[in-house]
């Protein structure tokens, strides 16, 4: 089996929700995410608010949901690596902005309450915690319209955009953008929901 065929099979298994493939992905790419966060997280005071494991969990959850909905067209391992690095940078920047916002600026909190200086960082998530995404995927899918869910289902089954357009109409570019916008919206709603309850 060629490397390209093996990688395509790996991505197909991830889209199908294969736990072993998800574990392999976490084990293979978790060190890359850790290194990226450590290289870019320069303010030690932010380390008491969150750490690389928080970012890793967020990246992996987002990746698995989007992969399961067929959003990504990945043909080679280096494409997956670049995608995860970019996702890590975005998630880290978002966390930094969130903690620097006036209402939760860690610098202001530390000045008011020394207890904040000793806030524990979260425990490292286990691979099973990272990949126990079936419930997350269901919550994600429940936020899609019927048409968006149909798009996600067809992509997850491996249909190409041209094939989907033959069934549903539209152009490949328009359908791809429709699914991307839907995924962005649904993931944003999930993050806001978790932040409100966390």
C-alpha positions as CSV (number, residue, x, y, z in Angstrom):
1,X,0.0,0.0,0.0
2,X,1.5,3.4,-1.0
3,X,1.9,6.2,1.5
4,X,-0.8,8.3,-0.2
5,X,-3.2,5.3,-0.1
6,X,-2.4,4.7,3.6
7,X,-2.9,8.3,4.5
8,X,-6.3,8.5,2.5
9,X,-7.4,5.4,4.5
10,X,-6.3,7.1,7.7
11,X,-8.3,10.2,7.0
12,X,-11.3,8.1,5.9
13,X,-11.2,6.2,9.2
14,X,-11.0,9.5,11.1
15,X,-14.1,10.8,9.2
16,X,-15.9,7.6,10.1
17,X,-15.2,8.1,13.8
18,X,-12.7,5.2,14.2
19,X,-11.3,5.5,17.7
20,X,-8.0,3.8,16.9
21,X,-7.3,6.3,14.0
22,X,-8.2,9.1,16.4
23,X,-5.8,7.8,19.0
24,X,-3.1,7.5,16.4
25,X,-3.7,11.1,15.3
26,X,-3.5,12.4,18.8
27,X,-0.3,10.4,19.6
28,X,1.4,11.5,16.4
29,X,0.5,15.2,16.4
30,X,0.1,16.1,20.1
31,X,3.8,16.8,20.4
32,X,3.7,19.2,17.4
33,X,0.8,21.2,19.1
34,X,2.7,21.2,22.4
35,X,5.9,22.6,20.8
36,X,3.9,25.2,18.8
37,X,2.2,26.5,22.0
38,X,5.4,26.5,24.0
39,X,7.2,28.4,21.2
40,X,4.5,31.1,21.1
41,X,3.3,31.4,24.7
42,X,5.8,34.0,25.9
43,X,4.0,35.5,28.9
44,X,4.5,33.2,31.9
45,X,1.5,34.7,33.7
46,X,-0.7,33.2,31.0
47,X,0.6,29.8,31.9
48,X,-1.4,29.9,35.1
49,X,-4.6,30.6,33.1
50,X,-4.3,27.8,30.5
51,X,-1.6,25.6,29.1
52,X,-0.8,23.6,26.0
53,X,-3.2,20.8,27.0
54,X,-6.1,23.2,26.9
55,X,-5.1,24.4,23.4
56,X,-4.5,20.8,22.3
57,X,-7.9,19.7,23.4
58,X,-9.6,22.5,21.6
59,X,-7.6,21.9,18.4
60,X,-8.3,18.2,18.4
61,X,-12.0,18.6,19.2
62,X,-12.4,21.2,16.4
63,X,-10.4,19.0,14.0
64,X,-12.4,15.8,14.7
65,X,-15.8,17.6,14.3
66,X,-14.8,19.3,11.1
67,X,-13.2,16.1,9.7
68,X,-16.2,14.1,10.5
69,X,-18.4,16.6,8.7
70,X,-16.1,16.3,5.7
71,X,-14.9,19.8,5.7
72,X,-11.2,19.0,5.0
73,X,-9.7,17.8,1.8
74,X,-6.3,16.3,3.0
75,X,-4.3,14.2,0.6
76,X,-0.9,14.2,2.3
77,X,0.4,14.1,5.9
78,X,2.2,17.5,5.5
79,X,-1.2,19.1,4.7
80,X,-2.6,17.7,8.0
81,X,0.5,18.9,9.9
82,X,0.2,22.4,8.5
83,X,-3.5,22.5,9.2
84,X,-3.0,21.5,12.9
85,X,-0.2,24.1,13.3
86,X,-2.4,26.9,11.9
87,X,-5.4,25.8,14.1
88,X,-3.1,25.8,17.1
89,X,-1.9,29.3,16.3
90,X,-5.5,30.5,16.0
91,X,-6.7,28.8,19.2
92,X,-3.7,30.2,21.1
93,X,-4.3,33.7,19.8
94,X,-8.0,33.5,20.7
95,X,-7.1,32.3,24.3
96,X,-4.6,35.1,24.7
97,X,-7.1,37.7,23.5
98,X,-9.8,36.3,25.8
99,X,-7.5,36.5,28.9
100,X,-6.4,40.0,28.0
101,X,-9.9,41.3,27.6
102,X,-10.8,44.0,30.3
103,X,-13.3,41.8,32.1
104,X,-10.8,39.0,32.8
105,X,-7.4,40.7,32.3
106,X,-5.1,38.4,34.3
107,X,-2.9,41.4,35.1
108,X,-5.8,43.2,36.8
109,X,-6.9,40.0,38.5
110,X,-3.4,39.3,39.9
111,X,-3.2,42.9,41.3
112,X,-6.6,42.4,43.1
113,X,-6.3,38.8,44.3
114,X,-2.9,37.0,44.8
115,X,-4.8,33.7,44.8
116,X,-4.9,34.1,41.0
117,X,-1.2,33.8,40.9
118,X,-1.5,30.2,42.0
119,X,-4.3,29.1,39.7
120,X,-3.6,25.5,38.7
121,X,-3.3,24.7,35.0
122,X,-5.6,21.9,33.8
123,X,-4.5,18.3,33.9
124,X,-3.2,16.8,30.7
125,X,-6.1,15.3,28.8
126,X,-5.9,11.6,28.0
127,X,-6.2,10.5,24.4
128,X,-9.6,9.0,25.2
129,X,-10.8,12.3,26.6
130,X,-9.7,14.1,23.5
131,X,-11.3,11.6,21.1
132,X,-14.5,11.0,23.0
133,X,-16.1,13.2,20.5
134,X,-19.2,11.4,19.6
135,X,-21.3,13.5,21.9
136,X,-19.5,16.7,20.7
137,X,-20.2,15.6,17.1
138,X,-23.9,15.1,17.9
139,X,-24.1,18.5,19.5
140,X,-22.3,20.0,16.5
141,X,-24.6,18.3,14.0
142,X,-27.7,19.4,16.0
143,X,-26.8,23.0,15.3
144,X,-26.8,22.5,11.5
145,X,-29.9,23.0,9.3
146,X,-31.2,19.9,7.5
147,X,-29.5,20.9,4.3
148,X,-26.1,21.6,6.1
149,X,-26.4,18.2,7.9
150,X,-27.0,16.5,4.5
151,X,-23.8,18.2,3.1
152,X,-21.8,17.2,6.1
153,X,-23.1,13.6,5.9
154,X,-22.3,13.3,2.2
155,X,-18.8,14.7,2.7
156,X,-18.2,12.4,5.6
157,X,-19.2,9.4,3.4
158,X,-16.5,10.5,1.0
159,X,-18.5,12.1,-1.8
160,X,-16.6,14.7,-3.8
161,X,-18.1,18.2,-4.1
162,X,-19.0,17.6,-7.8
163,X,-21.0,14.5,-6.8
164,X,-22.7,16.4,-4.0
165,X,-23.7,19.2,-6.4
166,X,-25.1,16.6,-8.9
167,X,-27.4,15.5,-6.1
168,X,-28.2,18.8,-4.4
169,X,-27.5,21.4,-7.0
170,X,-25.2,24.4,-6.7
171,X,-21.5,24.7,-7.5
172,X,-18.7,23.0,-5.6
173,X,-17.3,26.3,-4.4
174,X,-20.6,27.5,-3.1
175,X,-21.3,24.2,-1.3
176,X,-17.8,24.1,0.2
177,X,-18.3,27.7,1.5
178,X,-21.7,26.8,2.8
179,X,-20.4,23.9,4.9
180,X,-17.4,26.0,6.1
181,X,-19.7,28.8,7.3
182,X,-22.0,26.3,8.9
183,X,-19.1,24.6,10.7
184,X,-17.7,27.9,11.9
185,X,-21.1,29.0,13.2
186,X,-21.8,25.7,15.0
187,X,-18.4,25.5,16.6
188,X,-18.7,29.1,17.8
189,X,-22.0,28.3,19.4
190,X,-20.5,25.2,21.1
191,X,-17.6,27.2,22.4
192,X,-19.9,30.0,23.7
193,X,-22.1,27.4,25.3
194,X,-19.1,25.7,27.0
195,X,-17.7,29.0,28.2
196,X,-21.1,30.0,29.7
197,X,-21.3,26.7,31.6
198,X,-17.6,26.5,32.5
